[in-house]
Amino acid sequence: MNNLKNKNMIITGASGGIGNSIVKKLDENGVNILASGTRIEKLQGLKTKFKNIKILKFDISQTEKIEKFIEDASNELGGNLDCIVNNAGITQDNLAIRMSIEEWKKVIDINLTSTFLLSKFAIKKMLKNKSGKIINITSVVGHTGNLGQANYTAAKAGIVAMSKSLAIEYAKKNININCISPGFIRSPMTDKIDQKYKEIITSKIPSGRLGEPEDIANAVLFLSSSQSDYINGETLHVNGGMYMA
């Protein structure tokens, strides 16, 4: 993947388990990275650990500031933007009859609306370069549904459909928009799952194990490289065979 050397990329949600792994993989391949998240201490840890990285604290729920964030992030990278990985998101689970309108709107607004706006303003930057890549992180449950996650699954399914529309609009401008849909990936969150429930989840995965954050990072590496130039509007499922489209 040497063609990624010195490419400029923004990673949102960079301080989490998957985000950390994405940063590590891209750093190994010489990418100039702008890592963003809400936890400044975690971001500073990334900056200490990796060499080709700049950090910018930002909460993607601040939709009115997203255009400025893209501008600031691009400036930190020297003015050009080659790729953005929209990895940030939240969950706020509840059964449908108990889910408040606030719980619904917050998850939709942050996971779907903010991803749209990040993509929109990134595309404006990429149009000047006449090329670019957008990678949106979705979830297997956006395809299968999941108990207590009507808001989250709706947002993640919406990202897939939105990405297809954006891909159609900007394919002739040499801008590729694709999704990565992780299955159950090992993380601090899954480490807290009750062992019995974890065994039930694992029993539904043909490969017989949870995925690793690096599995998602490898997919990002591929979709951000020139090796994926003829892939557009697609979803790459990384779930050990749990869901086969």
C-alpha positions, 0 to 999 in steps of 0.5 A: 500500500505504498501509494498511501505515503503522504496522503492526507486523511482525517479519522473521526472517533480516533481515540476508541479501540477501532479508531486507534487501530485505524490510526496505527495501520495508516501510520505504518503506511506513511499517511499524514493523519488528522486524528479527531475525537472528544477525549483530548487525553486519548488524542494526546496519547496517540500523538505521542505514540505515532509519528505522522499524526496531528490531533484536533478535539471535536464533538461531531454532535456540533453540527453547526461547526462541522464545516469549520472542523473540516476546514481546520482539519484540512489546514492542519494537513497542509490544505489538501484532503485525500480521505476521511474515515467517519468512524465516530458514533454513539449508542443509546439503547432502549426498547422501542416503547420506552425509547424517548424522542430525545434518545431517538434524535440524539443517535440519528443526529450524531450517527447519521446527520453528522456523518452526512455533513462530514461527508458533504464538506469533505467532498467540497474539499475533494472536488478541488483535488478532483479525487478523494475517498470517503469511508463510512463505518456502519455496523452489521446490525444496520443490516440485521436489526438488533434488540433495543437499538431501533435508533442505532440500526436506523442510523447505520442503515441510513449511512449505507443508503446515503453513501450509495447516493453520494457515490452516484453523485460524485463518481465522475469526479473521481471520488469514491464513497464506501462503507465498512460494516463491522460485526462484533469486534473485540473492544473494551465494550465487548469485554464487559459483556457477560460471558454467557451472552458473549458465548451466544454471540460467538456461536452465531459467528461461523469463524467462531470468534469476535473480530479484532480492531485490526480487521477493520483497520485492514479494510480501511487500508484497502478502501483508502488505497488505489487498489480500491479505485473501481469500488464505489457505493459498496459496503465491505462486511467484516464480520467473520461470516455472521452476516452475508449480503 
